Amino acid sequence: MKKLLNLTFALFMASTSVLFAQEEEGHKSLHKVPSVKLLDMDGNEVNTADLGFDGPVIFSFWATWCSPCKRELNTIQDLYVDWQEETGVTLVAVSIDDERTKNGVQMYVDGKGWEYLVLMDTNSDFKRAMGVNNVPHTFLVDTDGNIVYSHNNYAPGDEELLYEHLLELVKKDK
């Protein structure tokens, strides 16, 4: 009986190890920025996987109808120039506005003076590929295209946490 229990336990541990290894393997592949073609504000096609990654990239999914999204991006706008100088970061604001609301994006971005690259994800292709369920959703990506930090929703002070992760990432790359 004891041998049977030991054998059962050994089989359980072996199968668990395999499952965790497979999960970890799959988990790594999900941490790369997927290749999706979107349009910028001028109608030019941009492949999300080819954004250069000369420095860290922040992808922030937002919409004109999302108040927390706009609060987050407006707060970061006040800090963005300093963040760029210190870390070389590029922020990409990915609008998930659909056909009904996409016309308000340009007006809002211009009115707020955002210096971000703004991409239009009107079909939610990139949103789905990144596993975004609701907005705002923010991702920090390293120079190899790996997602190193993800945060959903926004509360005042979340930008400081994002900045801390950004500094950690830059420090690792040096």
Secondary structure as UniProt FT lines:
FT   HELIX           2..29
FT   TURN            30..31
FT   STRAND          37..40
FT   TURN            41..42
FT   STRAND          45..47
FT   HELIX           48..50
FT   STRAND          57..62
FT   TURN            64..65
FT   HELIX           67..87
FT   STRAND          90..95
FT   TURN            99..102
FT   HELIX           103..112
FT   STRAND          117..120
FT   TURN            122..123
FT   HELIX           125..129
FT   TURN            130..131
FT   STRAND          137..141
FT   TURN            143..144
FT   STRAND          146..152
FT   TURN            156..157
FT   HELIX           158..173
//
